[in-house]
Amino acid sequence: MTYREWYDRGSSALREAGIEEADLDARLLLEYVCGSSRNDLLVHGDRQVEETQADRYQEIIGRRAGRIPLQYLTGVQEFMGLEYQVDRHVLIPRQDTEILVEEALKNMHDGMRLLDLCTGSGCILISLLRYSNDCTGVGTDISQEALEVARKNAARLLGDAGGDHGTDGTDRAVFLISDLLEEVEGMFDLVVSNPPYIPGDVIASLMPEVREYEPVIALDGGRDGLMFYRRILAGVKACLKKGGMLFFEIGYDQAEDVSRLMEKAGFLEIQVVKDYAGLDRVVYGTLGFGI
């Protein structure tokens, strides 16, 4: 069968399975299996696909039809123009989270020390360091497996692999196993976090790709979805410099609650930023000097 025929077969199988972006996923998986590009479908659609590639494509289409996320099948996800490695131990980076990175970058200057809580794949911290000058950072996570993914991403995107003490080889990023702030030492100019914020009783209603495959510990924000914001705000003043800034990603309906929690914790100039869909997505503020 030809490249085009295999693409059509894959698209049909994914549509029958109820995959929302069946055509796109079928094309991306075919490119992944064949080592091809988008142009191959347009220009070389009549070429024959090798038998081993065809077998592999059928197998991977079956797994996607079973609702395994595309990114866990290919092992990569683009974020902030960079390609991050991902697996089932980390949350798949979302485009909405780019808003968090962009807002933090607007408020950064050279030489800052950054802290990323619930770092997962490391995509937030690594992106901030990649697009800034002379900044360093620490990323924490409770999952050792997630930190291994983050270190690999840092080694590839920030410098040479092989650094000691959990660094990426350039000493710009350190990834530390810690329950939020428990093992964090020193002071930071800026703290960012995309914590778990989905209310526990909502998780069962999420799409299968999320509830069955992405790590629950990266999703479950407790009874009301605000547990991690409360915990972070209870301890962040011990490591955030006065006048330093705290940036949170939030759920679409959490801006008022998180803003109120930040205000009670002594943060000033609190701002809410919307995502590309017009939904509240980021809340940030500055730690007052009088606290």
Secondary structure, 3 states (H helix, E strand, C coil): CEHHHHHHHHHHHHHHCCCCCHHHHHHHHHHHHHCCCHHHHHHCCCCECCHHHHHHHHHHHHHHHCCCCHHHHHCEEEECCEEEECCCCCCCCCCCHHHHHHHHHHCCCCCCEEEEECCCCCHHHHHHHHCCCCCEEEEEECCHHHHHHHHHHHHHHHCCCCCCCCECCCCCEEEEECCCCCCCCCCEEEEEECCCCECHHHHHHCCHHHHCCCCHHHCECCCCCCHHHHHHHHHHHHCEEEEEEEEEECCCCCHHHHHHHHHHCCEEEEEEEECCCCCEEEEEEEECCCC
